Amino acid sequence: MTPKSLRRGLLLILSSPSGAGKSTLSRMLMDWDPTMRFSVSATTRKPRPGEADGREYYFRSRDEFETLVAQGEMLEHAEVFGNFYGSPRGPVEAAMLAGTDTVFDIDWQGGQQVKQAMRGDVVSIFILPPSIAELDRRLRSRAQDSDEVIAGRMAKSRDEISHWAEYDYVLVNDDLSQTFARLQTILSAERLRRD
């Protein structure tokens, strides 16, 4: 690995439809290189039991969140089910200056916002399932959701998959260990780029 002090940290965006393996690959990546940090989002939703400010989320009031957006302090943001979610700029920029890479687990819209805000520092990777049928099977094998919820996730997945061409890299997660090896290769190469 390249010494952190000799380079600026990267912003690694991982996106995928639900069930394609993005969260598993993110955890594997953080275990592989514990110097990386995971981007902690800000939200206007109330903390759930056991959640701590700054660990799971930065919990903010609606007014505080809107002020951060107005001041350009959010790299990306969106309203989801009546609550705002977004990526605060300050911690990300501090990590970059320290040579620390930051992993973002965000959708394609958030990814586009981060790319526009941080041109030249972003590496975006879209994780595809091997097929739509396999994605459906993975969602059903979790045994966490009703048929109606799975149908909704599948419809959303089709929309997300349609944006694969907007990413720097596309990985088909047909074998987890091979996909992870490819992810490691991409990150290693991007860390060595001249610019």
Secondary structure, 3 states (H helix, E strand, C coil): CCCHHHCCCCEEEEECCCCCCHHHHHHHHHHHCCCCEECCCEECCCCCCCCCECCCEEECCHHHHHHHHHCCCEEEEEEECCEEEEEEHHHHHHHHHCCCCEEEECCHHHHHHHHHHCCCCEEEEEEECCCHHHHHHHHHHCCCCCHHHHHHHHHHHHHHHCCHHHCCEEEECCCHHHHHHHHHHHHHHHHCCCC
